[in-house]
Amino acid sequence: MVSIIAYICLTGLFLPLLILYFNKGYRTANRYLAGFLFFASLYLLENFQFFYGKSLFWVAFFTNSHAFFYLIGPFAFFYVRSILRDNSKLSKTDYFHFALFAVSLMGYIPYFFSSWDYKISIAKNISSENWDMASFHLNQFIPHKIDQGLNVLQTYFYAISLWYLLWHHKKVANNPIVTTTQYKLIRNWLFIFTGLVTIITLNFTVAMANMWCYDDKSIFLNRASDALLLASVIYIGMNMTVMFFPHIMYGLPIENQSQPIKDAIPLDTVHINEKYSNVTDFPSEKKKKPEFFSPDYIVNIEALFQQSIRKQTYLQPNCSLSKISDEIGIPAHHLTYYFNNIKKESFSNWRNKLRIEYALIILNQRTSDQLTLEAIGLKVGFKSNSTFIRSFKKVAGKTPSDYLESIY
């Protein structure tokens, strides 16, 4: 069991980094989620070293990280709130959520700069059967017993706060579109996430109560080992859920009416070039549109996409959803929802269709005589010839060479 907990803790540190690296959706909210998962795993790893670690070096090393426990609750709170509000910005009062972390971190500063021999002596005490930490005064501002009590109180505060956020959102939200896949997925995920945080809170209370009651480490571990394992499994379960259901990263794309759209123009003023007409058809009025976006908002998105098409951004090899998002001023998770639920196609297919249409123009104008097919593929934005040929055949129904033979 000990090795399982260690593996889970290390995996829990690794997966949030992947979330940050592959963060293609609701960027700031996902950073909060990654922060929650990372610092929770860090706290588990700290406790693993304290309870089971044999190396005094690692015990002393992780003693430095205890203040980061106070970031777990705030990151969970801001993550859920950001998803429900579709707004990740922090107000001035929101920074009070980090007050306990700041006080705890400053209280540990003298310990950070203490000698290594002193840290090793503390690590020996932690690793012994009698782990009386109160006599060391590691934190200059928060005594050890008070710190433990604050740990418990903070977990309860944020567990209750998460349930309040969900209840308040359900109470004030008047969104009839509850049957869309994305809405169901995020709604269920937020309830699961909050439920797991609540279980961890109760589990943490049991573990802390046993720590207060038993000064003998072996007795404590005998009574609290299941609680430690359960907490580890829950945290890794959260990590894996996000990895197996990547659409969690896109949140709820609720239109923010208070924010003007950058450089928006009415769609009726946009002239769509005929040579692109078969790849830029936007959904007709007959198709049912999700109520997350108002019709005006969809019109603005479509108009801004036409501007991007005129600039031929799609021909750039590094053209991505994030790049388009930055260019037209629409959040990336809004664009993802727009493609998946309104246009009913992926961004990459939409982009590649435009690229192939441009390649067809080159071929039809006979300007390809001076260019190889591979050079044309590079010219229209494809990084490899195989991807160009595969996309060309998907759009035109034949390979580039076969198409050339048919027009000559």
N, C-alpha and C positions, 0 to 999 in steps of 0.2 A: 504493500500500500504506500510505503514511504516513497518508493521510486515513482509510483504513479503520480503522486502529488507534485514531485519535483518536475516531472515531464510536463504536466498540465501547466504549472507556473511558467516554465520557460516558453512553452507554446503560446501562452497568453500574452507574453511580452512581444512575441514575434508577429502575431497576426494583426494587432493594431497598426503596426508599421506598414503592413500590406494595405490596410484600409486607407491610410494616408497617401500611400504611393499611387494606388489605383483609384483615387477619389475622383470619380467622374460625375457625381451627382450633386447632392446638396452639400456643398463644400464645407462651410463653417459648421453646420450641424454635425456632419460626419467627423469633423475634428474633435468636437465635444465627445462623440461616441468613442472614438479611438482613444481619447484621453481617459475616459472612464475605464475602458477595458485595460489600458496600459497600467494605470496607477492601481487599479484593483489587483491586477496580476502581480505588480511590484510589491504590494502589501502582503499578498499571499506568499510570495517568494521570501519576503522578510521573515514572516512567521515560520515558514518551513525551515529556514536557517536557525531561527531561535529554538525551535522545538526538536528538530531532527539533525541539524547540521553538525558535522564533526570538525569542520575547519574553523579555527578561531579567526582566520583572516576574513572569511566571508561573513561570519557573524558580526565582526567589527565593522565591515564594510556596509552591511545592510542596516546597521544601527543608525547610520547617517540618513537613511531615507524615510524615517518614520513620519516626518512632518507632511509628507506627500499624501498620507492617508486622508487628510482634510480636503483634498481635491476630488476625491471619488464622488461624494454626494453632489457638489456643485456641478460637476461635468455631467452627471446623470440628469440633473434638473434642467440645465440649459439645453441639453440634447432634446429631451422630450418637449420642452417649451418651444424650441426652435422649429421642430417639426409641426407642432400643432398651429403655431402662428405663421409659419412660412416666413419667419423673420429671425435672423440669428444675432441681430445687433444687441449689445448690452447697454443698458442705461447706467447712469452714474450710481444709482442705488444698488444695481446688480453686483457691483464690485465688493459690497459688504459680504457677499457669500464667500469671498476669499479671505475674510478677516482672520478666522481661526488658523488657516494655513499660514498667513503672514506672521501672526504672533508666534505660532509654533516654530516656524522656520527661523525667525530671529532669536528665539530662545535657545535654539541648537547651535547658534554661531560659535559660542565659546567652545562647545564640544568639537565642532568641525576643526578648529585650530588647535586642539589639544594634542599632546604627544601620542604617537602610535602605541607606545608602551601602556599608556593610560587606557586607550581604547581596547587593547588586548586584555587588560585586567578586567574590564567590564565584560568583554566577550567571555572570559572564563567564568564569571559569575552567571551570565545568561545560560551558559552550557552546563552549569552544575545542577544538582538536584534542588538546591535551595536558591531560587532566583529573585532575591530581594533587590529590586531595582530602585526602590525609593531612596535608599541611602546615597545613591550616586548623584542625584540632582542633575541629570543630563540636560533637561530643559530648564533654563533660568527663569522662565515666566510661568510655566505650567507644571506643577508637581505631578509625579508619576500617577498617583491614584486619581487625581482630578482629570488628568489626560485620558485615562481609561474610561472614566465616566462620561467625558465629553465625546469620546469615540462612539459610545452607545447612543447618547442623546442625538448626535448628529445623524447617525444612520436612521433613527426613527423619524427625525424631522424631515429628512429628504424622502423617505419612503412615503410618509403621509403627504408630502408636497406633490409627489408624482401622481398619487391617486386624486388629489385635488385638481391638478391640471387636467387630467382626463375627464373628471366629472364636470368641471367648469366648461371644458370645450364641448362636451356632449350637450350641456345645458344651453349654451349660447349659439352653437352652430346650427344653422338651418339649411343643411346641404342635403338635398334629396337623392343625390347620386351615391348611394351606399352599395350599389351592386357592381361597380367597376372593380376590376381585379386589383388595381393599385391601391384603391381606397381600403379594400378589405385587407390586403396584405399589411399595409402600414398600421391600420387600426388594430389588427390582431397582434402584430409585432409589438406595438407600444403597450398593449395590455400584458403580453407575455413578459416583456422587459420589466415593467413595473411589478408584476407578480413575482418575478425572480429576485428583484431587488428586495421585495418584502420578505421573501423566504430567507434571503441572505441576512437581513436585519434580525429576524428571529433566531436564526442559526448563530449569528454573531453574539447575540445576547446570551445564549446558552453557553457558548465557549467562554465569554467574559465572566459569567457567573461562576463557572468552574474554576477559572483562574483566581478569582477572589477567594474562593472557598478552600482551595488546596494549594499549599505552599510547596508540596512535593511534586516535582515535574512528572515523574512516572505515573502518579495517580491521576494528575490532570490529563496526561496524554491518553491514559486508559479510558477516561470518561469523555474526552472531547475529540478523539481522533476521527470519529465518524462525522462530526460537525465540520472538521477541517477538510475532509475528503469531499463532503457534499458541497461546500463552498467552492472548492476547486473545480468540481464537475460543472457547477452552474456557470462559473465564469467562462470555462472553455466552451460550454454550450452556447453562450451568447456570441462568442467569437465565431464559432462554426456556423451558427444560424445566419449571420451576416454574410459569410463567405458563400454559403449554399443558396442564399436568396439575395442576390446583388441588388434587386430592385428596392430593397430596404434603403439603399443609399440615396434613392431619389426623393424620398419623403412625400409629403402631400403638396402638389403644385397648386396651391390656392392663390389666385390672382390677388396681388396687393394693389387695390385701386388708388391708394394714396400716393403711389410713386409714379411719376410720369415716365413714359417709355422714351428712351433716348432716340432722337432722330426719327421718330415715327412719322409715317406719312400715310394718307388714306390709300387703300388698295386701288380705288378707281382712278387714281392718278398715275398708276404704274403701268407702263406699256410692256407686256411680256413678249419678247422676241419670238417669232413663229418657230424658229429653229429649236427652241427649248420647250415648246408648248406641250410635247408629249411626255416630258419628265418633270414638269413643274406644276402639273395640275393639282390644285388643292382641293380638299373635300367639298362636295356640293352641299347645298342647303338641305338636301334630302337625307343626308346622313345625320344620325343623332350625335350631337356634340356633348361631351361631358360638361357639367355645370361648373366645374372647377374654374374654367375660363369663360368670361363673357364673350359674346360674338365680336364686340369691338376689340377686345384684347387679341382674339385670334386674327382678326383683320390686320391689326398692327404687326403681329408676328409675321404674317405672310408678306406684308409690304416691306418689312425690314429684310426678309429673305430675298426679295426681289432686288433690293439694293445690293446685297451681298453677291447675288448672281451677276449683276452688272459689273461689279468690281472683279469678278472672276476669282474670288477667293478659293473656290473649289479646285482650281488648277494648281494651287500651291501644294507641294508634297506633304507639308506638315498641317494641312487643313484638318481640323478636328472639331468635334462638338464644342470643346472648351474654347477654341480659337474663334469660332463663329459666335459663341456666347459673348466673349469679350468685345467682338467687333460690333454687334448689333445691340448690346446692352440688355439682353434677356438672360435671366439665370439659367445655368446649364440644366438644372433639374426640370425647369419649365419646358425647355426645348426637348428634353428626353420624353417627357409626358406628351408633348405635342406630336412628336413623331410616332410614338408607340400607340397612342390612343386616338389621335385625330387623323393623321396621315396614314396610319396603319402600315408603316414600313420603317426600317431602321435608318438612322442617319447615314451610315456607310453606303447603303444601297442608293439612297437619294443622291449622295455626292458622286458615287461612281457612275450613275446614269448621266449626270451632267457632264462628267469627264468623257464618257464614251460619245455623247452627242457632239462634243467639241472635236473629238477625234474623227468622227464621221464627216464633219465639215471640212477638216483638213484633207481627208481622203477624196471627198467629192469635188473639191476645188482643184484637184490634181497638183496640190502643192506638196504632195508626199513624194514627188519624184526625187527631191533632193534630201529626203529623210528616210531612214530605215524605219521599219515598224517599231523596233525597240526605242528609237529616238522619239517617235510620235508618242509612245506610251509614257516616256519620261516627260515630254512636253506637256501632256495633259494631267500630270500629277502622280502617276503610278511609280512606285519605287522599284518594282520588279516587272520584268517582261511577262512572267507567268501570270501575275495578278491582272495585268492589262489584257492578256488574251482571254483569260477566264471571264473577266467582266464584260469584255467586248462580245463574246459569244452569248452571254446571258442576256444582253440588251439587244444586239443586232441579229441573233439567231445563227451566226456563223463566225468563224475566226477572222481576224483582220486580213490574212492572206487570201482566204476564200472570198471575202468581200471585195478585195481589190480585183480579183479575177472577174467578178460579176459585173463590175462597172467599166472595165476596159474592153 
